[in-house]
Amino acid sequence: RGIPEAAALLLARAEIENAAALDALQQAVLRLAFGPAIAVVARLLGLVESDQEVKIRTFTIFGQALVFKKRTSKMGACPALGWMDLNDLQIKTIATILREQAEAILRAAMERKS
Protein backbone atom coordinates (compact mmCIF):
# COMPACT_ATOMS: atom_id res chain seq x y z
CA ARG A 1 0.00 0.00 0.00
CA GLY A 2 1.55 3.21 -1.12
CA ILE A 3 5.23 3.98 -1.28
CA PRO A 4 7.51 1.81 0.90
CA GLU A 5 8.90 3.70 3.91
CA ALA A 6 12.49 3.73 2.57
CA ALA A 7 11.36 5.20 -0.75
CA ALA A 8 9.24 7.80 1.02
CA LEU A 9 12.23 8.86 3.13
CA LEU A 10 14.43 9.08 0.03
CA LEU A 11 11.87 11.28 -1.72
CA ALA A 12 11.45 13.47 1.36
CA ARG A 13 15.20 13.96 1.63
CA ALA A 14 15.52 14.74 -2.08
CA GLU A 15 12.76 17.33 -1.73
CA ILE A 16 14.37 18.95 1.33
CA GLU A 17 17.71 19.11 -0.48
CA ASN A 18 16.00 20.44 -3.63
CA ALA A 19 17.55 17.65 -5.71
CA ALA A 20 17.34 18.27 -9.45
CA ALA A 21 16.60 14.59 -10.05
CA LEU A 22 13.29 15.09 -8.29
CA ASP A 23 12.08 17.47 -11.00
CA ALA A 24 11.54 14.66 -13.51
CA LEU A 25 9.67 12.61 -10.92
CA GLN A 26 7.46 15.55 -9.98
CA GLN A 27 6.66 16.22 -13.64
CA ALA A 28 5.75 12.54 -14.10
CA VAL A 29 3.44 12.67 -11.06
CA LEU A 30 1.78 15.82 -12.35
CA ARG A 31 1.30 14.26 -15.76
CA LEU A 32 0.18 10.79 -14.63
CA ALA A 33 -1.81 11.54 -11.46
CA PHE A 34 -2.89 15.14 -11.51
CA GLY A 35 -3.31 15.46 -15.28
CA PRO A 36 -6.28 13.08 -15.57
CA ALA A 37 -7.83 14.46 -12.37
CA ILE A 38 -7.51 18.04 -13.64
CA ALA A 39 -9.15 16.96 -16.91
CA VAL A 40 -12.11 15.42 -15.05
CA VAL A 41 -12.59 18.45 -12.78
CA ALA A 42 -12.36 20.82 -15.77
CA ARG A 43 -14.97 18.82 -17.65
CA LEU A 44 -17.33 18.70 -14.66
CA LEU A 45 -17.03 22.44 -14.14
CA GLY A 46 -17.20 23.30 -17.83
CA LEU A 47 -13.81 25.00 -17.72
CA VAL A 48 -10.50 24.50 -19.49
CA GLU A 49 -7.77 22.41 -17.90
CA SER A 50 -5.44 25.40 -17.66
CA ASP A 51 -7.91 27.33 -15.50
CA GLN A 52 -6.41 28.07 -12.07
CA GLU A 53 -9.69 27.34 -10.30
CA VAL A 54 -9.70 23.84 -11.81
CA LYS A 55 -6.15 23.18 -10.67
CA ILE A 56 -6.72 24.59 -7.18
CA ARG A 57 -9.87 22.51 -6.68
CA THR A 58 -8.07 19.39 -7.92
CA PHE A 59 -5.06 19.95 -5.65
CA THR A 60 -7.41 20.65 -2.73
CA ILE A 61 -9.15 17.32 -3.26
CA PHE A 62 -5.81 15.48 -3.39
CA GLY A 63 -4.55 17.43 -0.37
CA GLN A 64 -7.28 15.97 1.81
CA ALA A 65 -5.85 12.51 1.18
CA LEU A 66 -2.23 13.51 1.72
CA VAL A 67 -2.67 14.05 5.45
CA PHE A 68 -3.03 10.27 5.73
CA LYS A 69 0.03 9.29 3.67
CA LYS A 70 2.72 9.41 6.34
CA ARG A 71 1.60 7.24 9.23
CA THR A 72 4.81 7.64 11.22
CA SER A 73 4.83 11.44 11.20
CA LYS A 74 3.81 12.97 14.50
CA MET A 75 2.06 15.71 12.54
CA GLY A 76 -0.06 13.42 10.36
CA ALA A 77 -3.71 12.54 10.78
CA CYS A 78 -3.08 8.87 11.51
CA PRO A 79 -1.19 9.39 14.79
CA ALA A 80 -3.80 11.95 15.82
CA LEU A 81 -6.41 9.23 15.32
CA GLY A 82 -4.29 6.67 17.21
CA TRP A 83 -3.59 4.71 14.01
CA MET A 84 -0.03 3.41 13.73
CA ASP A 85 -0.89 1.21 10.75
CA LEU A 86 -3.81 1.37 8.36
CA ASN A 87 -6.12 -1.62 8.12
CA ASP A 88 -8.73 -2.31 5.45
CA LEU A 89 -11.59 -0.80 7.47
CA GLN A 90 -9.66 2.43 8.12
CA ILE A 91 -8.73 2.71 4.42
CA LYS A 92 -12.36 2.15 3.44
CA THR A 93 -13.49 4.80 5.95
CA ILE A 94 -10.95 7.33 4.65
CA ALA A 95 -11.89 6.59 1.02
CA THR A 96 -15.60 6.97 1.75
CA ILE A 97 -15.15 10.31 3.48
CA LEU A 98 -12.75 11.59 0.80
CA ARG A 99 -15.28 10.63 -1.89
CA GLU A 100 -18.05 12.47 -0.02
CA GLN A 101 -15.82 15.53 0.41
CA ALA A 102 -14.81 15.56 -3.27
CA GLU A 103 -18.43 15.23 -4.35
CA ALA A 104 -19.44 18.12 -2.06
CA ILE A 105 -16.63 20.35 -3.38
CA LEU A 106 -17.49 19.66 -7.00
CA ARG A 107 -21.26 19.84 -6.48
CA ALA A 108 -20.94 23.26 -4.84
CA ALA A 109 -18.68 24.50 -7.66
CA MET A 110 -21.03 23.17 -10.33
CA GLU A 111 -24.04 24.81 -8.65
CA ARG A 112 -22.19 28.10 -8.45
CA LYS A 113 -21.43 27.90 -12.19
CA SER A 114 -25.09 27.39 -13.15
C-alpha positions in Angstrom: 0.0 0.0 0.0 1.5 3.2 -1.1 5.2 4.0 -1.3 7.5 1.8 0.9 8.9 3.7 3.9 12.5 3.7 2.6 11.4 5.2 -0.8 9.2 7.8 1.0 12.2 8.9 3.1 14.4 9.1 0.0 11.9 11.3 -1.7 11.4 13.5 1.4 15.2 14.0 1.6 15.5 14.7 -2.1 12.8 17.3 -1.7 14.4 19.0 1.3 17.7 19.1 -0.5 16.0 20.4 -3.6 17.6 17.6 -5.7 17.3 18.3 -9.5 16.6 14.6 -10.0 13.3 15.1 -8.3 12.1 17.5 -11.0 11.5 14.7 -13.5 9.7 12.6 -10.9 7.5 15.5 -10.0 6.7 16.2 -13.6 5.7 12.5 -14.1 3.4 12.7 -11.1 1.8 15.8 -12.4 1.3 14.3 -15.8 0.2 10.8 -14.6 -1.8 11.5 -11.5 -2.9 15.1 -11.5 -3.3 15.5 -15.3 -6.3 13.1 -15.6 -7.8 14.5 -12.4 -7.5 18.0 -13.6 -9.2 17.0 -16.9 -12.1 15.4 -15.0 -12.6 18.4 -12.8 -12.4 20.8 -15.8 -15.0 18.8 -17.6 -17.3 18.7 -14.7 -17.0 22.4 -14.1 -17.2 23.3 -17.8 -13.8 25.0 -17.7 -10.5 24.5 -19.5 -7.8 22.4 -17.9 -5.4 25.4 -17.7 -7.9 27.3 -15.5 -6.4 28.1 -12.1 -9.7 27.3 -10.3 -9.7 23.8 -11.8 -6.1 23.2 -10.7 -6.7 24.6 -7.2 -9.9 22.5 -6.7 -8.1 19.4 -7.9 -5.1 19.9 -5.6 -7.4 20.6 -2.7 -9.1 17.3 -3.3 -5.8 15.5 -3.4 -4.5 17.4 -0.4 -7.3 16.0 1.8 -5.9 12.5 1.2 -2.2 13.5 1.7 -2.7 14.0 5.5 -3.0 10.3 5.7 0.0 9.3 3.7 2.7 9.4 6.3 1.6 7.2 9.2 4.8 7.6 11.2 4.8 11.4 11.2 3.8 13.0 14.5 2.1 15.7 12.5 -0.1 13.4 10.4 -3.7 12.5 10.8 -3.1 8.9 11.5 -1.2 9.4 14.8 -3.8 12.0 15.8 -6.4 9.2 15.3 -4.3 6.7 17.2 -3.6 4.7 14.0 0.0 3.4 13.7 -0.9 1.2 10.7 -3.8 1.4 8.4 -6.1 -1.6 8.1 -8.7 -2.3 5.4 -11.6 -0.8 7.5 -9.7 2.4 8.1 -8.7 2.7 4.4 -12.4 2.2 3.4 -13.5 4.8 5.9 -10.9 7.3 4.7 -11.9 6.6 1.0 -15.6 7.0 1.7 -15.2 10.3 3.5 -12.7 11.6 0.8 -15.3 10.6 -1.9 -18.0 12.5 0.0 -15.8 15.5 0.4 -14.8 15.6 -3.3 -18.4 15.2 -4.4 -19.4 18.1 -2.1 -16.6 20.3 -3.4 -17.5 19.7 -7.0 -21.3 19.8 -6.5 -20.9 23.3 -4.8 -18.7 24.5 -7.7 -21.0 23.2 -10.3 -24.0 24.8 -8.6 -22.2 28.1 -8.5 -21.4 27.9 -12.2 -25.1 27.4 -13.2 
